[in-house]
Amino acid sequence: MAGLRQSGLLDEALVLHRRAYLETSLMVDVFTREHGRFRLIAKGARRGRCPLIQVLRPFDPIRLSFTGRGELKTLTAAESLGSMPPLQGKALFCGFYIAELLIHLLPAEDAHPDLFERTLSLFRGFGESVALDQLLRHYEIALLEEMGYGLRLDEDAEGLAIDPQGAYLYDLERGALKAQAATPLTISGATLLGLEQGSLEGDRERLEAKRLMRRMVDHLLEGRPLRSRELFRSLKR
């Protein structure tokens, strides 16, 4: 803690993204437990052997202190709270995806301590689990709920229990609508219930869940592209 005996507010954080700023500094996007998401400048972090550049690694938990009341704050000190399992391949692109969602969708300086804990667990899970699709869908639902866009997954728009054998069209405003027949746009009742229960068993359910959550996310993004999707597509090619 000696490195944090400097002036400024103290908080736990996850590093979402960093990039070079001016000649020797870094611009860093962080998601903190008590102060939400914001951007700060780490002055001199790229100078010589400054230890800050090793601490400010994407997806790693840190404790930091900062000052400033405007949109761009100043880092005064930071220390590692332990490295996450290294992300590689698909897990790494999943990390980029979640970081982009938080940067684009969370209002600046809006605290979400429960979501912070979920994000911490998610990044840890990315390094330990092979069930990445399950982790992503579960987190996307939690993120939407935090933002006030919770999905009704156990009952349809009329208040009736979801039929596992049924086919539905999911209206982003009204919820699940019973479909007369399955089409490329429908989603099975089994998939809706699987999302509700956090367990997607088959390839069909995982694909349908991915399509539904993409529609929801794209609706909230309002046309803003996600670079992580392009990177993932390039990886698959």
C-alpha positions as CSV (number, residue, x, y, z in Angstrom):
1,M,0.0,0.0,0.0
2,A,3.0,2.3,0.3
3,G,2.6,3.2,-3.4
4,L,-0.9,4.5,-2.7
5,R,-0.1,7.0,0.0
6,Q,-0.8,9.9,-2.4
7,S,-3.6,12.4,-2.6
8,G,-6.7,11.4,-4.4
9,L,-9.7,9.0,-4.2
10,L,-9.0,5.4,-3.7
11,D,-10.8,2.5,-5.4
12,E,-10.5,-1.0,-6.8
13,A,-10.5,-1.2,-10.5
14,L,-10.3,-3.4,-13.6
15,V,-8.3,-2.1,-16.5
16,L,-10.5,-2.2,-19.7
17,H,-8.2,-0.6,-22.3
18,R,-5.1,1.4,-22.5
19,R,-3.3,3.3,-25.3
20,A,-0.3,5.6,-25.7
21,Y,-0.9,9.3,-24.9
22,L,1.6,12.0,-25.8
23,E,5.2,10.9,-25.5
24,T,5.5,9.0,-22.3
25,S,2.0,8.6,-20.8
26,L,-1.0,6.2,-21.1
27,M,-4.7,6.9,-21.5
28,V,-6.5,4.2,-19.6
29,D,-10.2,3.2,-19.4
30,V,-11.0,1.6,-16.0
31,F,-14.1,0.2,-14.4
32,T,-14.0,0.8,-10.6
33,R,-16.1,-0.7,-7.8
34,E,-17.2,2.6,-6.2
35,H,-16.9,5.2,-9.0
36,G,-18.0,3.3,-12.1
37,R,-16.3,3.6,-15.5
38,F,-14.1,6.5,-16.4
39,R,-10.9,7.4,-18.3
40,L,-7.7,8.7,-16.8
41,I,-4.2,9.7,-17.7
42,A,-1.2,7.8,-16.3
43,K,1.5,10.4,-16.6
44,G,5.0,9.0,-17.4
45,A,3.8,5.4,-17.4
46,R,5.8,4.7,-20.6
47,R,9.0,6.4,-19.5
48,G,12.0,4.1,-19.0
49,R,11.3,1.3,-16.6
50,C,8.3,2.9,-14.9
51,P,6.4,0.1,-13.0
52,L,3.0,1.5,-13.9
53,I,3.0,0.0,-17.3
54,Q,3.3,-3.5,-15.8
55,V,0.5,-2.8,-13.4
56,L,-1.9,-1.3,-15.9
57,R,-2.5,-4.4,-17.9
58,P,-5.9,-5.0,-19.5
59,F,-8.3,-7.2,-17.6
60,D,-6.1,-7.2,-14.4
61,P,-7.5,-6.0,-11.0
62,I,-5.7,-3.1,-9.4
63,R,-6.1,-0.6,-6.6
64,L,-5.6,2.9,-7.6
65,S,-5.8,6.5,-6.5
66,F,-6.8,9.4,-8.8
67,T,-7.7,13.1,-8.8
68,G,-9.8,15.3,-11.0
69,R,-13.4,16.2,-11.4
70,G,-13.7,16.4,-15.2
71,E,-14.1,13.7,-17.9
72,L,-10.4,12.9,-17.9
73,K,-8.9,12.2,-14.5
74,T,-5.3,11.8,-13.4
75,L,-3.8,8.6,-11.9
76,T,-1.7,9.3,-8.9
77,A,-0.8,5.7,-7.9
78,A,-1.7,2.1,-8.7
79,E,-0.8,-1.4,-7.4
80,S,-1.7,-4.8,-8.6
81,L,-4.2,-7.0,-6.8
82,G,-3.0,-10.1,-8.5
83,S,-2.8,-11.1,-12.1
84,M,-5.7,-12.9,-13.9
85,P,-5.0,-16.1,-15.8
86,P,-3.6,-15.0,-19.1
87,L,-6.2,-14.8,-21.8
88,Q,-5.4,-16.4,-25.2
89,G,-7.2,-17.0,-28.5
90,K,-11.0,-16.8,-28.2
91,A,-10.9,-16.0,-24.5
92,L,-8.8,-12.9,-25.3
93,F,-11.2,-11.6,-27.9
94,C,-14.1,-12.2,-25.4
95,G,-12.2,-10.0,-23.0
96,F,-11.9,-7.3,-25.6
97,Y,-15.6,-7.6,-26.4
98,I,-16.7,-7.2,-22.7
99,A,-14.4,-4.2,-22.3
100,E,-15.9,-2.6,-25.4
101,L,-19.4,-3.2,-24.1
102,L,-18.6,-1.5,-20.7
103,I,-16.9,1.4,-22.4
104,H,-19.8,2.0,-24.8
105,L,-22.8,1.2,-22.7
106,L,-22.1,2.2,-19.1
107,P,-22.6,5.9,-18.3
108,A,-19.4,7.5,-17.0
109,E,-19.0,7.6,-13.3
110,D,-22.1,5.6,-12.6
111,A,-21.3,3.0,-9.9
112,H,-22.3,-0.6,-10.3
113,P,-20.6,-2.6,-7.5
114,D,-22.5,-5.8,-8.2
115,L,-21.6,-5.7,-11.9
116,F,-18.0,-4.9,-11.0
117,E,-17.9,-8.2,-9.0
118,R,-19.5,-10.1,-11.9
119,T,-16.9,-8.6,-14.3
120,L,-14.1,-9.6,-12.0
121,S,-15.4,-13.2,-11.9
122,L,-16.0,-13.2,-15.6
123,F,-12.4,-12.2,-16.5
124,R,-11.2,-14.9,-14.1
125,G,-13.5,-17.4,-15.7
126,F,-12.3,-16.6,-19.2
127,G,-8.9,-17.8,-18.2
128,E,-10.1,-21.0,-16.5
129,S,-13.1,-22.2,-18.5
130,V,-13.8,-23.6,-22.0
131,A,-17.5,-22.8,-21.8
132,L,-17.0,-19.2,-23.1
133,D,-20.4,-18.9,-24.8
134,Q,-22.2,-19.7,-21.5
135,L,-20.1,-17.2,-19.6
136,L,-20.8,-14.5,-22.2
137,R,-24.5,-15.0,-22.3
138,H,-24.9,-15.0,-18.5
139,Y,-22.9,-11.8,-18.3
140,E,-24.7,-10.1,-21.1
141,I,-28.0,-10.7,-19.4
142,A,-26.7,-9.3,-16.1
143,L,-25.3,-6.2,-17.9
144,L,-28.7,-5.6,-19.5
145,E,-30.4,-5.9,-16.1
146,E,-28.1,-3.4,-14.6
147,M,-28.9,-1.0,-17.3
148,G,-32.7,-1.5,-16.8
149,Y,-33.3,-3.7,-19.9
150,G,-33.9,-7.1,-18.1
151,L,-35.2,-9.9,-20.3
152,R,-38.4,-11.8,-19.5
153,L,-37.3,-15.3,-20.2
154,D,-39.6,-17.6,-18.2
155,E,-42.9,-16.2,-19.5
156,D,-44.2,-14.8,-22.7
157,A,-45.6,-11.3,-23.4
158,E,-49.1,-12.5,-22.3
159,G,-47.7,-13.7,-19.0
160,L,-47.9,-17.4,-19.8
161,A,-45.1,-19.8,-18.9
162,I,-42.6,-20.5,-21.7
163,D,-43.2,-23.8,-23.4
164,P,-39.8,-25.6,-23.9
165,Q,-41.2,-27.1,-27.1
166,G,-42.6,-23.9,-28.4
167,A,-41.3,-21.4,-30.9
168,Y,-41.2,-17.7,-30.2
169,L,-40.4,-14.3,-31.7
170,Y,-38.6,-12.0,-29.2
171,D,-39.8,-8.4,-29.4
172,L,-37.3,-6.1,-27.7
173,E,-40.0,-4.1,-26.1
174,R,-42.8,-6.6,-25.4
175,G,-40.9,-9.9,-24.8
176,A,-41.5,-13.4,-26.2
177,L,-44.4,-13.7,-28.6
178,K,-45.7,-17.1,-29.5
179,A,-44.9,-18.0,-33.2
180,Q,-47.1,-20.2,-35.4
181,A,-44.1,-22.0,-36.8
182,A,-40.3,-22.1,-36.5
183,T,-38.4,-19.7,-38.9
184,P,-34.8,-18.4,-39.0
185,L,-36.0,-15.5,-36.8
186,T,-37.7,-17.6,-34.1
187,I,-36.1,-18.8,-30.8
188,S,-37.1,-22.0,-29.1
189,G,-38.7,-22.0,-25.6
190,A,-35.8,-24.3,-24.5
191,T,-33.3,-21.6,-25.4
192,L,-35.2,-18.9,-23.5
193,L,-35.4,-21.2,-20.4
194,G,-31.8,-22.1,-20.8
195,L,-30.8,-18.4,-20.8
196,E,-33.0,-17.9,-17.7
197,Q,-31.3,-20.9,-15.9
198,G,-27.8,-20.2,-17.1
199,S,-27.5,-23.5,-18.9
200,L,-27.5,-23.8,-22.7
201,E,-27.2,-27.5,-23.6
202,G,-27.0,-27.9,-27.4
203,D,-25.5,-26.1,-30.4
204,R,-28.9,-24.9,-31.5
205,E,-29.6,-23.3,-28.1
206,R,-26.2,-21.6,-28.0
207,L,-26.6,-20.2,-31.5
208,E,-30.2,-18.9,-30.9
209,A,-29.1,-17.3,-27.6
210,K,-26.1,-15.7,-29.3
211,R,-28.4,-14.2,-32.0
212,L,-30.9,-12.9,-29.4
213,M,-28.3,-11.3,-27.3
214,R,-26.6,-9.7,-30.3
215,R,-29.9,-8.1,-31.3
216,M,-30.3,-6.7,-27.8
217,V,-26.7,-5.4,-27.6
218,D,-26.9,-3.9,-31.1
219,H,-30.1,-2.1,-30.2
220,L,-28.4,-0.5,-27.2
221,L,-25.2,0.3,-29.2
222,E,-27.3,2.4,-31.7
223,G,-25.2,1.6,-34.7
224,R,-21.8,1.9,-33.0
225,P,-19.5,-0.8,-34.3
226,L,-17.5,-3.1,-32.0
227,R,-13.9,-3.6,-33.1
228,S,-13.7,-6.9,-31.1
229,R,-16.2,-8.4,-33.5
230,E,-14.0,-7.6,-36.5
231,L,-11.0,-9.0,-34.7
232,F,-12.8,-12.2,-33.9
233,R,-14.0,-12.6,-37.5
234,S,-10.4,-12.1,-38.7
235,L,-9.3,-14.8,-36.2
236,K,-11.9,-17.3,-37.6
237,R,-10.6,-16.6,-41.2
